[in-house]
Amino acid sequence: MNDSLSSLRCLIIGAASGIGLATAERLRGRVAGLVAADRPTADWKPDGVARVAMDVTDPASVTAGVQEAVGVLGSLDAVVNTAGVLGTVQPSTDESLEEFQRLVAVNLTGAFIVSTAVLPLMADAGFGRLVHFSSTAGKEGVAGMTGYSASKAGVMGLVKALAREYAARGVTVNAIAPGKIETPLISGHPPTDADLARIPVSRLGTPQEAAALIEYIVSPEASYTTGFVYDLSGGRATW
């Protein structure tokens, strides 16, 4: 494997919008091959990119989507999983078990399903990059977002365990923990002055900034960092 992005075959999950879309747009033309995945019902936006349908909560759907991506690309070097749901901001006593379980199913169990589908392929090839998304909510906990915070904290533990398991096989497993990023995920929750006051750079992040970080993490050069949670919070989080 050389030190160039141009050799990579990449799968971006959650690519119809937000950070996934920005990542697909950034990597298109820079990598050897790119496949975009999202729910069958997604309103697709990436142009000029091969697409597959994938529901991360359904193991059969993930397996089929990964196999289809491998069929298109010939192999799989990097997988970026941006799929996630935010849920309703509400007191924990108002959050139903069904709402809590849905957040865990998409954000955490979905990450596990994706991981078990792609990591053996990467390990057999002796090279791989897997990136999942946590959140500052997973680091700090956010009042009114119990299920979301718990699911994103779980992603950090998942990544750290998998990273240790696959480190000796040429595969890195990392996470990104965004703060408030201008994506459709938070469109129903516009930032307040208090929100911005907690961000030292005094603004929201952009999907393009996330995509730039992803580009580095999936690169062959990023070979000595695994099990890490990259901060993307404008200085809000300090660990």
C-alpha positions as CSV (number, residue, x, y, z in Angstrom):
1,M,0.0,0.0,0.0
2,N,1.4,3.4,-1.0
3,D,0.9,6.6,0.9
4,S,-1.6,8.1,-1.5
5,L,-5.4,8.4,-1.2
6,S,-5.5,7.5,-4.9
7,S,-5.2,3.8,-4.1
8,L,-8.2,3.7,-1.7
9,R,-11.5,2.0,-2.3
10,C,-14.0,3.7,0.0
11,L,-17.6,3.1,1.3
12,I,-19.4,6.1,2.8
13,I,-22.5,5.2,4.8
14,G,-25.1,7.9,5.4
15,A,-23.9,9.7,2.3
16,A,-27.2,11.2,1.1
17,S,-26.8,14.4,3.2
18,G,-24.7,16.2,5.9
19,I,-21.2,14.9,6.7
20,G,-21.6,11.8,4.6
21,L,-22.5,13.8,1.6
22,A,-19.6,16.3,2.2
23,T,-17.2,13.4,2.5
24,A,-18.4,11.7,-0.7
25,E,-18.0,15.0,-2.5
26,R,-14.5,15.6,-1.1
27,L,-13.2,12.1,-1.8
28,R,-14.7,11.7,-5.2
29,G,-11.9,11.9,-7.8
30,R,-9.2,11.7,-5.1
31,V,-9.6,8.0,-4.4
32,A,-9.5,4.9,-6.6
33,G,-13.2,4.1,-6.1
34,L,-16.1,5.4,-4.0
35,V,-19.5,3.9,-3.2
36,A,-22.2,5.9,-1.3
37,A,-24.7,4.1,0.9
38,D,-27.9,5.3,2.7
39,R,-31.4,4.1,3.5
40,P,-33.5,2.8,0.6
41,T,-35.8,5.8,1.2
42,A,-33.1,8.4,1.3
43,D,-33.3,11.5,-0.9
44,W,-30.0,10.9,-2.7
45,K,-27.8,13.9,-3.5
46,P,-24.2,12.7,-4.4
47,D,-23.7,12.9,-8.1
48,G,-21.3,10.8,-10.1
49,V,-21.0,8.2,-7.3
50,A,-22.1,4.6,-7.3
51,R,-24.9,4.1,-4.7
52,V,-26.2,1.2,-2.6
53,A,-29.1,0.9,-0.3
54,M,-28.3,0.1,3.3
55,D,-30.2,0.1,6.6
56,V,-27.6,-0.1,9.4
57,T,-30.1,-1.6,11.8
58,D,-30.6,-4.6,9.6
59,P,-27.7,-7.1,9.4
60,A,-28.9,-8.6,6.1
61,S,-29.2,-5.1,4.5
62,V,-25.6,-4.2,5.7
63,T,-24.2,-7.5,4.4
64,A,-25.9,-7.1,1.1
65,G,-24.8,-3.4,0.8
66,V,-21.2,-4.3,1.6
67,Q,-21.1,-7.1,-0.8
68,E,-22.5,-4.9,-3.5
69,A,-19.9,-2.2,-2.7
70,V,-17.1,-4.8,-2.9
71,G,-18.6,-5.9,-6.3
72,V,-18.3,-2.4,-7.6
73,L,-14.9,-1.5,-6.1
74,G,-13.2,-4.9,-6.2
75,S,-12.1,-4.5,-2.6
76,L,-12.7,-2.3,0.5
77,D,-10.0,-0.2,2.1
78,A,-12.0,2.4,4.0
79,V,-15.4,2.6,5.5
80,V,-16.9,5.8,7.0
81,N,-20.2,5.4,8.9
82,T,-22.0,8.7,9.4
83,A,-25.4,7.2,9.9
84,G,-27.2,8.4,13.0
85,V,-30.4,9.8,14.5
86,L,-30.7,12.6,17.1
87,G,-34.1,11.9,18.7
88,T,-36.4,14.3,20.6
89,V,-34.9,16.6,23.2
90,Q,-36.9,15.9,26.3
91,P,-36.6,14.9,30.0
92,S,-35.5,11.4,30.5
93,T,-38.8,10.6,32.3
94,D,-40.6,11.5,29.0
95,E,-38.3,9.4,26.8
96,S,-40.0,6.2,26.0
97,L,-38.2,2.8,26.0
98,E,-39.0,2.6,22.3
99,E,-37.4,6.0,21.6
100,F,-34.3,5.0,23.7
101,Q,-34.0,1.7,21.9
102,R,-34.3,3.3,18.5
103,L,-31.4,5.6,19.3
104,V,-29.2,2.7,20.4
105,A,-30.3,0.6,17.5
106,V,-29.2,3.2,14.9
107,N,-26.3,4.9,16.6
108,L,-24.6,2.0,18.5
109,T,-25.9,-1.3,17.3
110,G,-25.8,0.0,13.7
111,A,-22.1,0.8,14.2
112,F,-21.5,-2.7,15.6
113,I,-23.3,-4.3,12.6
114,V,-21.3,-2.3,10.1
115,S,-18.1,-3.1,12.0
116,T,-18.6,-6.9,12.0
117,A,-19.5,-6.8,8.3
118,V,-16.4,-4.9,7.1
119,L,-13.5,-5.5,9.5
120,P,-12.9,-9.2,8.6
121,L,-12.6,-8.1,4.9
122,M,-10.0,-5.5,5.9
123,A,-8.1,-7.8,8.2
124,D,-7.8,-10.4,5.5
125,A,-6.4,-7.8,3.1
126,G,-4.0,-6.5,5.7
127,F,-5.2,-2.9,5.5
128,G,-8.2,-1.0,6.5
129,R,-9.7,2.2,7.9
130,L,-13.0,2.3,9.8
131,V,-14.4,5.5,11.0
132,H,-17.6,5.8,13.2
133,F,-19.3,8.9,14.6
134,S,-19.6,9.6,18.3
135,S,-20.5,13.0,19.7
136,T,-19.6,15.5,22.4
137,A,-22.9,14.3,23.9
138,G,-21.2,10.9,24.3
139,K,-18.3,12.6,26.1
140,E,-20.2,15.0,28.3
141,G,-23.8,13.9,28.5
142,V,-26.5,16.3,27.5
143,A,-29.6,17.0,29.6
144,G,-32.7,16.1,27.7
145,M,-30.8,13.7,25.3
146,T,-30.4,10.6,27.5
147,G,-30.7,8.0,24.8
148,Y,-28.6,9.9,22.3
149,S,-25.8,10.6,24.8
150,A,-25.8,6.9,25.9
151,S,-25.6,5.6,22.4
152,K,-22.8,7.9,21.4
153,A,-20.8,7.1,24.5
154,G,-21.2,3.4,23.5
155,V,-19.7,4.1,20.1
156,M,-16.5,5.3,21.9
157,G,-16.2,2.0,23.8
158,L,-17.0,0.0,20.7
159,V,-14.2,1.8,18.7
160,K,-11.7,1.3,21.4
161,A,-12.3,-2.4,21.8
162,L,-12.3,-3.1,18.1
163,A,-9.2,-1.0,17.6
164,R,-7.3,-3.2,20.0
165,E,-8.6,-6.3,18.4
166,Y,-7.5,-5.4,14.9
167,A,-4.5,-3.2,15.5
168,A,-1.9,-5.9,14.6
169,R,-3.7,-6.6,11.3
170,G,-3.1,-3.3,9.6
171,V,-6.6,-2.0,10.4
172,T,-7.4,1.2,12.3
173,V,-10.7,1.9,14.0
174,N,-11.4,5.5,15.1
175,A,-14.3,7.8,15.9
176,I,-15.0,11.4,15.4
177,A,-16.9,13.3,18.1
178,P,-18.6,16.4,16.6
179,G,-20.1,19.2,18.5
180,K,-22.7,21.2,16.7
181,I,-22.2,20.9,13.0
182,E,-24.5,22.5,10.4
183,T,-26.2,19.4,9.1
184,P,-29.9,18.3,8.6
185,L,-29.5,16.3,11.9
186,I,-29.7,19.5,13.9
187,S,-31.9,21.6,11.6
188,G,-34.8,21.2,14.0
189,H,-32.6,22.4,16.9
190,P,-31.0,25.7,15.9
191,P,-28.2,26.8,18.3
192,T,-29.1,29.3,21.0
193,D,-26.8,32.1,22.2
194,A,-26.0,29.8,25.2
195,D,-25.0,27.0,22.8
196,L,-22.6,29.3,20.9
197,A,-21.2,30.6,24.2
198,R,-20.0,27.1,25.0
199,I,-18.0,26.9,21.8
200,P,-14.7,28.7,22.1
201,V,-14.5,29.4,18.3
202,S,-18.1,30.9,18.6
203,R,-19.6,29.2,15.6
204,L,-20.9,25.9,14.3
205,G,-18.7,23.5,12.4
206,T,-19.3,22.6,8.8
207,P,-19.7,19.3,7.1
208,Q,-16.7,20.2,4.9
209,E,-14.5,20.5,8.0
210,A,-15.6,17.1,9.1
211,A,-14.8,15.7,5.6
212,A,-11.3,17.1,5.7
213,L,-10.7,15.3,9.0
214,I,-12.1,12.1,7.6
215,E,-9.8,12.4,4.6
216,Y,-6.8,12.3,6.9
217,I,-8.1,9.5,9.1
218,V,-8.7,7.1,6.1
219,S,-5.4,7.9,4.5
220,P,-2.6,5.4,4.5
221,E,-0.5,7.9,6.4
222,A,-2.8,7.7,9.4
223,S,-1.4,4.3,10.4
224,Y,-0.3,5.0,14.0
225,T,-3.5,6.2,15.5
226,T,-6.3,3.8,16.4
227,G,-8.9,3.6,19.1
228,F,-8.9,7.4,19.2
229,V,-11.9,9.8,19.4
230,Y,-11.1,12.8,17.3
231,D,-12.6,16.1,18.6
232,L,-14.6,18.2,16.2
233,S,-16.2,20.7,18.6
234,G,-14.5,24.0,18.1
235,G,-12.8,23.7,21.4
236,R,-15.9,22.8,23.4
237,A,-14.6,19.4,24.5
238,T,-11.2,19.2,26.0
239,W,-10.7,15.4,26.0
